[in-house]
Amino acid sequence: MNYDDIRPYEDHEVNHYINVLLKDEVFQEVLRFIFKDDNQRLAAQKALAQIQTVEELQLSFMYTLIKDWIIDKTTSGISWSGLDHLDLSKSYLFISNHRDIILDSAILNYIIVNAGMNTTEVAIGNNLLIYDWILHAVKLNRAFVVKRNLPARELLLASKKLSNYIREAVTKRNRSVWLAQREGRTKDGCDQTQQALLKMLNLSNTKDFAEGFRELQIVPLSISYEREPCGISKVEELYKRECSGYEKTQADDMKSMAFGLTRPKGRVHFAFGKPIDAPLDEFAKAETVNESIQQLASYIDLRIYRNYKLWPNNYLAADLLNGKEEHADKVDDATREKFSELLEDLVQTIGEGDPERQQELFMQMYANPVLNAEK
């Protein structure tokens, strides 16, 4: 099967596309945004122009960029747990909740490189490839393209190709893959695996249900940000949808990518679950494949909920919503004061509409991980 239309760039293509990027005027603006100092920017351009392989790009340039420009500047530190469940020499299919367009997979790769694993291949929707420079930049960093909004027949063919590509990456090329559990980021804090994702993965299955999913080595991954990336814009989108049938634009996606990279995120935790194995035999006993898929999706959700790192903000929001003090022992005065400031900032930023409803949506976004964990 020919994957040229969706696959990442290969080593022999790297230097060519880096130089295409360096000649792109919009990409030059991106470099000016990242490197305020002209000497730093020129040094970065020179270093990029000499890179020949994907691994060299990721380990000598991207790793440092993610640490210095994202982790050190916009977080209060990252932590992780559960990597001891994994054999670092093997490949896995990481299926995670989705909170930020770029950060989820970028920080994942930073973490696993630290642990001694190779970087993952990353799924990205073609709706986000707004400019040529974005296409080149993500394909240089092991991203493959998920085609969306196609007619039914074309969508089925594209889904089969995507399914085959992912299965071959994990089972034949020993390359780990990252997939978000749903199309689009979670806006309300209630993470849920779309069954359509698992049905797509099953399209390339030539074995029985259990064995076909077992060979994919699915690892549920819980990503938890102390401060929700783009939290205000997520609430604004939800609120506008309620009131006026708002539809997101490409400009909104660009804004979300920029805000996610630059706004404060507090502490960040990545919790790796165990590869899903034994439960697959039980799911396979269901009367239909759809029921088996449903049970697998629910199990992934269960692991993500249980492993999700809950922060004081989450507990405070849950208490504020239900009007009780059930989690008061987990919340200090500084958290209460800061969260109150976030609620005020939310209302002032949106600037119109019902402030009480907007604050309720904001609190729900933080409270839902607590409610899901407790359920």
N, C-alpha and C positions, 0 to 999 in steps of 0.2 A: 504494500500500500504506500502511495506517495504522500508524504506529510509536508511537502515544501510550503504549502500555503498556511500551515499552522505552527510548524516547529520553530524552536529557537535557532539563532545563528550558530553555526559550527566554527571550530577554531580557525579554519582556513578563510572564513569570511570576516573575522573579528576586526582585523586592522582596516579593512576596506570600509566597513560601516562606521567604525570610530571616526575615520577621516571624513565620511559623509556627514556625521554629526557635527564635527568641528567646523564645517563650512556652512552649517545651518544657522541663520541669523537669530532665530528664536532660541535655539539651544545656547547660543552665545549669551543671550539675555539670562538664561537659567544659570549659566556659570557665573555671570556678574552678580546674580542674586546670592549664590552660595559663597563665592569668594569675593568679599568686598574689596580686598587689597589687590591691586592690579598685578603685583609681582606674584602673589599666590595663584591668581587665575592663570597667568602665563605659564607658571611652573606646572600647574595641573594640566593645561593643554599639551605641554611638551611631554609630560609623563603619559598621557592618554595616547598621543600619536605614536608612541613606541610599543604599545601593548600588542601582543600577537595572539593570545589565547583567552578563552573565557575564564579559566582559572586564574590567570594572571590579572585580568581585569577585576575579578571579584575579590581576590585576596590582597592585591597590592593597592587597589584604589577604593573599591566599594566598601570593604570592611572598615577601613579607616574613616571614610565619609560617614557611614552609619553611626560609628562610635562617636566621632568628634562633633558631627553636625546635628544628629538626632538624639542619640542616647544621652550624651553629656549635657547638651544644651536644653533639651525639652522634656527630659524625664528626671525623676528623683531616684533613678536606679532601676535596673531590671534584675529579675530573679527567675529561676526555673526549677522545676522538680520533675521527677519521673524518668529522666533519661537513663537511669540505671535499669529500667525495664527493657531497654533496647540494645541490640547488638550493633555497635557503631559501624561494623563493616557491611551490614546488610542495608537493603533499601526498603522504604515504607511509603504508604500512602497516608499522609497526614490530612485528616479532615477536621477542620476547626471552625469554631464560631468566627464571625466576620464583623469586626468593629471599625477597621480602617482600610482604605483602598490599598495603600502602599505599605504601611507599617507592619501589618500582620505578618506578611511573608518576609519582609526585610529583616525584622528583628528575629524571626524564626531562624533565618539563615545565619545571622550573626551568632545566635546561641549554639546552633549545631556545629558551626565551624569551630567555635571555642571548645566544643566537646571532642573534636577530632573527626567529625563526619564531613562529607562533601555537601555542597549546597544542593537544595532541591530545585526541581523544575516547578514553575509556578503558573497556574491558570489565570488568564486575564481576559475579560470580555472585550470583544472588538468595539463595543460602545465607548470604551475608555481610550481607544487609540485615535484621539482627536487630531493629533498632528503627526507628521512623519517622524519628527524627532522622538516622540513618545514610543512609536512602534519600534524604531531602531534601538532606543535605550533599553526597553524591556526585553526585546529578543536577544540583545547582547548579554542580558542577565538571566538567561535560561527560562524565559517566559514563553509559553505557548498560547495560542489564540483560541478562545472559545467563541464560536460564531453564534450570534443571537439574532432574533427578529427575522428569521427566514421563513419562506412558505413551508407548509407542512412536509412535503416530500424532501425538499432540500435540507430541512432541519433534521429529519431522520437520518439522511446520509451523512450529514456533518456530525451528528451525535455518534453514529457508528464509528466514524473515523477517529473522533476524539476518544472514544472508549478504547479502541484498539491502541491508540498512541499511548494512553496512560498505562494500559496493561503491559505493553511491551517495555515501557520505560522501567517499570518496577520489576517485572519478571525476567526480562532478557538483557536489559542494559544496566541493571543494578543501579538505577537512578531513582532516588526518592522524589515524590511529587507532593505538592501542597494544593489542596482544593478547599475553598470555602464551602461550608455546609449548605449554603443557600446562594441564590443569585442576588447580589446587592447586599449592602451592609445591614446589620440589625439596627433598626432605629429606636425600638422601644425597650431594648435590653432583654427581650425574651428570645433567646437563641433556639432555633428549631431547624433540624435537618430536612431539607426538601426531598421527598421521595423520588422526585424526577431525577435528582442527581444520582441516586443509587440505581435507578432503572437504566440510566445512561451507562453506568459502569458495567451493568449486567449484559449490555448488548454485545460485548466482546467475549462473553463467557462461553466456552466450548465444553465445560465440565458441568457437574451438578451444582446446585445453588451454593452449598457449603464450601466445596472445594474451590469454586470459582472466586468466591469472595475471600477465602482463606489465603489464596496465593497473592492477593493484593496487599496483605499485611496492613490492614487499616488500623491506624493509631488515632483515636479521638484526642484532640488537642484543645485545651481550654485557655483562651487568651483573655486576660483581665487587666484593664487599665483603671487606675485609681480615679483619674479624671477622664471621662468619656471623650474620645477624639471627636471633634466637630459636634460636641453635644448640643450647643445652641442651634446650629444649622439643622441638625437632625430633628429637633423639636419644632423648629420653624416649618420644616417640610411636612411633618405630621399634622401640625395645626392647620396649615394652608390646605392640605388635602381634605381635612374634615370640613373646612369652611367653604372652599371654592373649587374643589377638584383639581388642585395644583398638579402639574406634571413637571418632573425634573428635566433640566436641559443639560447640554454638554458643558455650558459655562458653569453650571452648578457642580458638575463632576470635577472640573478643573479647580474650582474654589475649594472643594472638599479635599482634594489631593494636597493643595498648598497649605490649607489650615491644619490638616492632619500632620504634616511634616513639621510645622513651625510652632504650633500652640502647645502650652504646657499639658503634660499627661500624668504628672505625678508618678507614683510607683507603677511598675508594670510586671506582671507575672505570667509565665508560660508553664502550664502543667501538662505534661505528656502522660497519656494513659497507656495501658498495656495493649499490645496488638490484639485485635479481636479474633478469637480462635474457637474455643469450646462452645460458646453460645450459638455459633453458626449452625451446628448440628440440630439444635433445638428449633431455631427459626425455620430450618428447612422442612420441618414436619408440618408446617401450616398447610392448609388445603390448597392454597393458590400461591403463585410466585408473588403476587401483589401483597398478600398477607405477610409473607416472609420478608419482603422489602420493608413493609410498615414496621414489623418487629425490630428489624435491624436499625431503622431510622430512630425508633424510640430508644433503643439501647445506646446508640451514639449520643443522643441527647442526654440520657441518664448519666453517662460517663462525663460529659462536658459539664453538666450541672454539679455533679458531686466534686469534681476536681477544680471548679472555678474558685479562684482566690477572691474572697469577699473582703472589701475594704470598709473602714468606718463610714464612708459616704453611703455605701449600699445599705448598711444597717440603719443609719439615720433616716434615709429616704423611706425605708419600709415602716419605721415608727411614725414618721410624719404623716404618711398616707393612712395608716389605720388608727391614728390618734391615740396610740398607746406608747409605753416605754419598755417594750419587751427586750430591746437590745441596748438599753441605756449604758450597761457596763462596757460596751464596746465602742462608745462614742465619747470623746472628750470635748471640752469647751471650744478648743481651737477648731475642731472639725465643724461644730455647729456654726461658729462665726463665719468660717470660710464658705460653708454650704449656703448660708443665708446670702452672702455676697454673690455667689453664683446665681441664685434665684433672682436677685435684683438685676444683675447684669443681663440675664436672659430677657427679662421684660423690657429693659431699656434698649437692648439690641434689636429685638423684634419690632418694638415701637408702636404697634397697633394691635387691636383685637382684645380678647378676654385674657387679662394677665393671670387670673386664677386657673383657667384651663391650661394655659401655657406652662405654669409652674407645676400643675398636676402631671402633665405629660413628662416634664423633666424629672420629677420625682419617681414616676413609674419606670423610666429608663434605668434609674439606679436601683430601684427596689426589686424589679423582676428577677435578677439573679438570686436574691435572697429567697424570694417566694418559690422559685424553681428548686433551689437546693433543699428547702424545707419540705416541699412536696415529695 
